[in-house]
Structure formats: C-alpha cells, structure tokens
C-alpha cells in the first residue's frame, strides 16, 4: 500500500509540475503575442511651456494609449530640432518659428499640433527704466533668446514701425535676468517662468500687447515617424490634449506645480504666479503661423514661405 501511495504522490507532483510549466508557457506566449507599446522619443528643452508633455508622462496618459514615451533633455529648441532632423528623436516642442524656418529650409519635419497660444513672451525692464514707448527702444540693448523667436520678431517689427532699432543680445532667460540686474542690458524679452521670476523680483512688463495675438509653441514630428506611426502619433496628441484639460482645470494644483518644478527646476512661487497664463491647446493657429512665416520671409530669415506644407497632412481635420 505504501508503495502505491508513493507512486501516486510522485505522479501527482509530476502532474503539478507539468501544469505549472504549461501555464508559464502559455503566459509567455500570450505576453509575446500581446501588442508591444510604441516607442516615441521626444527631444525637449525643458520649460513650463512644455508642461502638458510632462503631465501626460507623469499621470500615465501615454500608457493609456500603449505609448512608451522617452523624453531626452537638450539645451534649447534648436538642439531639439536638430536631434529630430538627425533621427535621434521623433518629436520636439519649440517656438513655431524654429520649425517654420527649418521646414522652409528643407528639414524633414512637419508641425502636427499647437502647444499653446497666445505667445506669453514679453519685455521686462526695471521700474525706473526710461523706456516708455516703442520709439524709446532705439539704440537700446535688449536681451532675447534668438532673432527668430516670435516675440523678438514681433517687437523688432513693432519698434521699426516707430523708427526704432534695438540691439539684440542673445541670452536665454536666466542669463538675461542676470544681465538686466547688472545693467548690461536695458531690457529683456522673457518667457514663463522667467517673466514671473522677474516680476516677483520687482521688474515690470512693458508692451504686453505686441505679441498677444501670436501663436506660441508647436509640436513637430519627423517625416519618418509620420510615415510609419501616424496612428500612434494621433494617440499621442490625444494624450496631450487630456493633459491640457487637466492643467487648464487648475493650473496651480499642487501636483501640477510639483511636476513643473521637478522637470524644469523653476521655483514654485514663479510657477504659481505665471501658470495661469499658459493656455494649452492642440488646434493649430494656421493663420497666425502663416503670418509668422511672412515675417520670417520679410526679415530674410527664410527664402520661401512653406505655406500649408509646414503642416502634417495626416492631421488635417484633427488639429488644423
């Protein structure tokens, strides 16, 4: 009897082992056959203007659409563009003029969605500044990130209309504020959160209406990823739009401020001061973007206006 029991136990153990191995094999086969997340790489010069990207990533909105999104940090918009053009990334957020100029010069990229509008970049000066009117900018040294920044372009055009021509000192936000404090420049054209940092430090905004109608920031994709993963890019934009709604419902919610601070290193008080100015949305401001192309053409920054060819045809009826 004992022998029969021993054989029974041995057989039962073997059966359990075989069942376990079969289950593991089935699980492995299921995992192998399950659709894998689509990998998308975003080249990003970190700023609160790109907050919808960070919120979508941190709140799992990309996971919802089976997207594996990697954010690669770069120094500025031009570096983000170059990484996408070279094939090292698939998408980038930037000032629209960075993308428009690149497309006009033959870069294999398209604009697929807006990030936000209007432009929130403005000029700040010290409280005692003699600059009151646009004509007062004549001969002044003004800090700004780039001559192709849409705010720099709009202020350049507005000043020239009043007979004024200022000298642009190419400085990004932090260095621009330092130069302003040290008296090396007479004013600085800043974007959030640096506008808020300057305001909280006692500096004042002038000519806020000059750039108020200009669209700000676009999402741009390589032609390669558009050709191979257009459906996934559309899901990507859906996730971004969901992030937009979350931010707009409460721009200074504790978790939103924390995400902004964690990604950009901006001080909480500046984020809280200026986050309500960032009006996120995905619909392309087509007329405004074309007008920026006109200004780039007039300033001889591009030789030919790209027109509708700057926009991805795959997103017609979705974002434009």
C-alpha positions in Angstrom: 0.0 0.0 0.0 2.8 2.3 0.9 4.4 1.7 -2.5 1.2 2.6 -4.3 0.9 5.8 -2.2 4.5 6.8 -3.0 3.9 6.3 -6.8 0.7 8.3 -6.6 2.4 11.2 -4.8 5.2 11.2 -7.3 2.8 11.2 -10.3 0.8 14.0 -8.7 3.9 16.1 -8.2 4.9 15.5 -11.8 1.4 16.5 -13.0 1.5 19.7 -10.9 4.9 20.5 -12.4 3.8 19.9 -15.9 0.7 22.0 -15.4 2.8 24.8 -14.0 5.2 24.6 -16.9 2.3 24.6 -19.3 0.8 27.7 -17.6 4.1 29.5 -17.7 4.5 28.6 -21.4 1.0 29.9 -22.2 1.7 33.1 -20.2 4.9 33.6 -22.1 3.2 33.0 -25.4 0.4 35.5 -24.5 3.0 38.1 -23.5 4.9 37.6 -26.7 1.7 37.9 -28.9 0.4 40.9 -27.0 0.9 44.2 -28.8 4.0 46.0 -27.6 3.9 49.7 -26.7 5.1 52.0 -29.4 8.3 53.8 -28.6 8.4 57.5 -29.2 11.3 59.8 -28.3 10.7 63.4 -27.6 13.7 65.9 -27.7 12.9 68.5 -25.1 14.4 71.8 -23.9 12.7 71.8 -20.6 10.4 74.7 -19.8 6.9 75.2 -18.2 5.7 75.9 -21.8 6.0 72.1 -22.3 4.1 71.2 -19.1 1.5 69.2 -21.0 4.2 66.8 -22.1 5.4 66.3 -18.5 1.9 65.9 -17.1 0.9 63.3 -19.8 4.1 61.4 -18.9 3.7 61.6 -15.1 0.0 60.9 -14.9 0.2 57.8 -17.1 -1.7 59.2 -20.1 0.7 57.8 -22.6 0.5 54.4 -21.0 -3.3 54.5 -21.6 -2.6 54.6 -25.3 0.1 52.0 -25.2 2.8 54.5 -25.9 6.3 54.2 -24.4 7.4 57.9 -24.4 11.0 58.8 -23.6 11.9 62.4 -23.0 15.5 63.3 -23.9 16.7 66.6 -22.4 18.5 69.1 -24.7 19.8 72.6 -24.2 17.5 74.6 -26.4 14.9 74.5 -29.2 17.5 74.4 -31.9 19.1 71.3 -30.4 15.7 69.6 -30.1 15.1 70.3 -33.7 18.5 69.0 -34.8 18.1 65.8 -32.8 14.8 65.1 -34.6 16.3 66.0 -38.0 19.3 63.7 -37.4 17.0 60.8 -36.5 17.9 60.7 -32.8 14.3 61.6 -31.7 10.8 61.6 -33.2 9.2 64.8 -31.9 10.1 68.1 -30.4 8.3 71.1 -28.8 9.5 74.5 -29.9 8.8 78.1 -30.8 6.9 77.9 -34.1 9.5 80.0 -35.9 12.2 77.3 -35.2 10.1 74.7 -37.0 8.9 77.1 -39.8 12.4 78.1 -40.7 13.6 74.5 -40.6 10.8 73.3 -42.9 11.4 76.2 -45.2 15.0 75.2 -45.5 14.1 71.6 -46.3 14.2 69.8 -43.0 12.3 66.5 -43.0 9.8 67.6 -40.3 6.2 68.7 -40.1 4.1 70.6 -37.5 1.4 68.4 -36.1 -0.2 70.4 -33.3 -0.2 73.6 -31.3 1.1 73.5 -27.7 -0.4 76.8 -26.5 -1.4 80.3 -27.6 -1.0 83.2 -27.4 2.6 83.9 -27.0 3.4 84.8 -23.4 6.9 86.2 -24.0 7.1 89.8 -23.1 9.7 92.5 -22.4 10.6 93.4 -18.9 12.5 96.4 -17.6 13.5 97.9 -14.3 10.8 100.1 -12.6 12.9 103.2 -13.3 13.5 102.4 -16.9 13.2 105.4 -19.4 11.7 103.0 -21.9 8.0 104.0 -22.1 7.1 103.9 -25.8 8.3 101.7 -28.6 10.3 104.6 -30.1 12.4 104.6 -26.8 13.9 101.2 -27.8 16.1 102.9 -30.4 19.7 102.1 -29.8 18.9 100.1 -26.6 20.5 96.8 -25.8 17.8 94.2 -25.3 18.3 90.6 -24.2 16.4 87.8 -26.1 16.9 84.2 -26.8 17.1 84.4 -30.6 16.4 86.7 -33.5 13.9 84.1 -34.8 11.9 83.9 -31.5 8.4 85.1 -32.4 8.3 87.6 -29.5 11.7 89.1 -30.6 10.4 89.2 -34.2 7.1 91.0 -33.2 8.9 93.5 -31.0 11.5 94.1 -33.7 8.8 94.8 -36.3 6.8 97.0 -33.9 9.8 99.0 -33.0 10.9 99.5 -36.6 7.4 100.8 -37.4 8.1 103.6 -34.8 11.5 104.3 -36.3 13.4 102.4 -33.6 16.0 99.7 -33.9 17.3 97.9 -30.8 20.4 95.8 -30.4 19.6 92.2 -29.6 21.9 90.5 -27.1 21.4 86.7 -27.5 20.7 85.5 -23.9 18.4 82.8 -22.5 16.1 83.5 -19.6 18.4 83.1 -16.6 21.4 84.9 -18.1 19.1 87.6 -19.5 17.8 88.4 -16.0 21.3 88.5 -14.6 22.4 90.9 -17.4 19.3 93.1 -16.7 20.1 93.2 -12.9 23.8 94.1 -13.7 22.8 96.8 -16.1 24.4 95.1 -19.1 21.1 95.3 -21.0 18.3 97.8 -20.9 15.5 95.2 -21.1 14.9 91.5 -21.6 12.4 89.6 -23.7 11.5 86.7 -21.5 9.0 83.8 -21.4 7.5 82.0 -18.5 8.6 81.1 -15.8 11.3 83.8 -16.2 8.7 86.6 -16.7 7.3 85.7 -13.3 10.7 85.4 -11.7 11.5 88.9 -12.9 8.1 90.3 -11.8 8.4 88.8 -8.4 11.8 90.5 -8.2 10.3 93.9 -8.9 10.7 94.2 -12.7 7.8 95.4 -14.8 6.3 94.2 -18.1 6.0 96.6 -21.0 4.4 96.3 -24.4 2.4 93.2 -23.4 0.0 93.5 -26.4 2.7 93.3 -29.1 2.9 89.5 -29.0 -0.6 88.8 -27.6 -2.0 87.6 -30.9 0.9 85.4 -31.9 0.6 81.6 -31.6 3.2 80.1 -29.3 4.9 76.7 -29.3 4.1 73.8 -31.7 4.6 70.1 -31.6 6.7 68.9 -34.5 7.4 65.4 -35.8 9.9 63.8 -38.2 8.5 62.8 -41.6 9.9 59.3 -40.8 7.7 58.8 -37.8 4.7 60.3 -39.6 5.1 57.8 -42.4 5.5 54.8 -40.1 3.4 55.6 -37.0 0.8 58.2 -37.9 -1.9 56.4 -35.9 0.2 56.3 -32.8 1.1 60.0 -33.2 -2.6 60.7 -33.2 -3.0 58.8 -29.9 0.0 60.7 -28.6 -1.8 64.0 -29.3 -5.0 62.7 -27.6 -2.9 62.1 -24.5 -1.5 65.6 -24.7 -5.0 67.0 -25.1 -6.1 65.1 -22.0 -3.2 66.6 -20.1 -4.2 70.1 -21.4 -7.6 69.7 -19.9 -6.2 68.6 -16.5 -3.8 71.6 -16.4 -6.4 74.1 -17.5 -8.9 72.9 -14.8 -6.4 74.0 -12.1 -3.1 75.4 -13.4 -1.8 75.8 -9.8 -2.9 72.5 -8.4 -0.3 71.0 -6.0 0.5 68.0 -8.3 0.7 70.2 -11.4 3.1 72.7 -9.7 5.2 69.8 -8.5 5.5 68.2 -11.9 6.5 71.6 -13.4 9.1 72.2 -10.7 10.5 68.7 -10.9 11.0 68.8 -14.7 12.2 72.4 -15.1 13.7 73.4 -11.7 11.7 76.6 -11.7 10.8 78.0 -8.3 7.3 77.1 -7.0 6.4 80.7 -6.5 7.1 81.6 -10.1 5.2 78.6 -11.4 2.2 79.6 -9.2 2.5 83.2 -10.3 2.5 82.5 -14.1 1.0 79.1 -14.8 -2.5 80.5 -15.5 -1.0 82.4 -18.5 -0.2 79.2 -20.3 -3.3 78.4 -22.4 -2.7 74.9 -23.7 -4.5 73.5 -26.7 -3.8 71.3 -29.8 -5.6 73.2 -32.6 -3.1 74.9 -34.9 -3.4 78.6 -35.3 -3.0 78.3 -39.0 -3.3 82.0 -39.9 -1.0 83.1 -37.1 1.6 80.6 -38.1 1.5 81.6 -41.7 1.8 85.2 -40.6 5.0 84.3 -38.7 6.2 82.7 -41.9 5.5 86.1 -43.7 7.6 87.9 -41.0 10.5 85.4 -41.3 10.4 86.0 -45.1 10.3 89.8 -44.7 13.3 89.6 -42.3 15.2 87.4 -44.9 15.4 84.5 -42.4 13.9 82.2 -45.0 13.9 82.4 -48.8 10.5 80.8 -49.4 7.3 80.6 -47.4 6.4 76.9 -46.7 2.6 77.6 -46.7 0.4 74.6 -45.9 3.4 72.3 -46.5 4.6 73.1 -42.9 1.6 71.2 -41.5 1.3 67.4 -41.5 -1.4 66.2 -43.9 -2.1 63.3 -41.6 -3.5 65.7 -39.0 -5.8 67.7 -41.4 -9.2 67.7 -39.8 -7.7 66.8 -36.4 -5.5 69.8 -35.4 -5.9 72.0 -38.5 
